[in-house]
């Protein structure tokens, strides 16, 4: 027996309408076509699906079994079709994010909280474990957006500008370097540098200042949380370099100062890396818009 979705819809429509004529109207076919469909289905099943000469038309035991199947299957089919429509129209989908910028967790969570209120059908997830293989993961469609400060020329990948920030030196107000107007690479010699637990090439202080100038601090100490880094700095246990907006946002204490790195400062830019063919998806555009709005708030704080 070969059962099609139209057969299930037919059984359900006749049961709900109580007759062939009304069911045919609901299904937008002629009564004759509906009768032929029912007879063909009964021939396949080898049993009658309706109790003839009853008003309203009633399902037989075999017909009731098909009706139960229709009531189970059709809602699932309709839900799946609705999901496909949402995917096609850009109203639903997947937003798995990898972050190369460790400090960006402080900025990203408010963005995602606002995003989920309007886009509840988009599956949002953060994949910090992929942080340092993030761009290959994006190309393989394992993630859908990468927050990065290091744009590359990759076919099929777009880097969309989010916002600029300054990497700033942070030290206790009692630290000798607090007396300087700005900090050079040589000033880190003999210092304990407190950083996030990530590769040096992903830290602005190393990639933009220390490595190019071949300077090595005396000690590198790592801490996972920004608040812990600032606590250690305020206690004069070391110095750090953080994005300016992070220091303003956390506002842990008044016992530390910030200074520019080099006389001209070091400005960096954050990007959202996405696959080119997903750039115009409505939910993707909305997330990037919210990210920029949140960034402006941080910069004005």
Order of alpha helices (4+ residues) and beta strands (2+ residues): alpha-alpha-alpha-beta-beta-alpha-beta-alpha-beta-alpha-beta-beta-beta-beta-beta-alpha-beta-alpha-beta-beta-alpha
